[in-house]
Amino acid sequence: MQPIQVHMFPCLSDNYGYLIHDAENDLTAAIDTPSAQAIEAGLSAKGWRLTHIFNTHHHADHAGGNLELKAATGCKIFGPRADARRIPGIDAEYGDGDTFMFGNHPVVVFDTPGHTTGHIVYYLPEDAVAFVGDTLFSLGCGRLFEGTPKQMWNSLQKLMRWPGDTVLYCAHEYTQANARFALTIEPGNPALVARSRAVDGLRARNEPTVPSTLELEKATNPFLRPSSPEIQKAVGCDGNDLVEVFARVRALKDQF
Ligand SMILES: [Zn+2]
C-alpha cells in the first residue's frame, strides 16, 4: 500500500485546507471545506479529482463549501452522525468507533464533542495521521462553544491514546498565540520554551507550524497537561480533579 498523500494549503484568514489522495484508487477527499475556491485550486494544482468530503463539524469555515463542491464534482459527503442535520449535503453519517475504508486506507472515526456537540475526528492508523479539526490545535484546543470541559477533556483523552508518532493535522494556524498563552502557565517546561522559539522562527518566515505529532503535543500543549504540577499551581487547583484543572486552563485562555 502506498502511503496516503496529504496536500495542505492555507484558506480564509487562518484555516488550513487539506486534500488526501489514494493514488492506487484515484480517490481524493477534502477534509472540511473552508473555501470551495481554495479546494478547487488545490485539486487542479495536484491534478486530483474530488471524490469525497470528510467533515469534522458544522461550522461555516469547515462545511461552508460542501454544496458548491458537491454540485461541481458529485463527491460523497461524510460527517458526524450526532450533527447530521447541520452538515450540508451529508450522504453518510459516522460516529464513535466507526471504521471505513478510503481506498486501501482504513479510517477510524472518534466522537470528540466539546467545541461543538457533534465534532468528529478522522484517524488513519496505518498511515499514522489524524485530522483533528477544531478539537486539538498545535499547543491549543478548540473553544467550548457547545460542550462542557468534562466532554472536551474526555475527547482529548481519546486522542492521547494514539501512538506518539501520529501526525496531527489541525484546522487552524493558531500556534504562535497558543504558545504565548502556554508560557504564562508553564514557563518552566523546557520542551515548551524550545517549541515556542521554533514556532516564532517558522512564523517569521511565514511557514506553517502544522502538522505536529501527538508526542510533541503531550510534551508541550497545556490542554493535554492538567497533570503538570506547574500548571496546577498556576491555575490554583491540585491534581485530584483533572477536569477542573483543564476547565481553568480553558477559561484562562478564553480571557487571554
Ligand atoms: Zn469550529
Residues whose N, C-alpha, C, O or C-beta is under 5 A from the ligand:
A	BS01	ZN	H59 D134
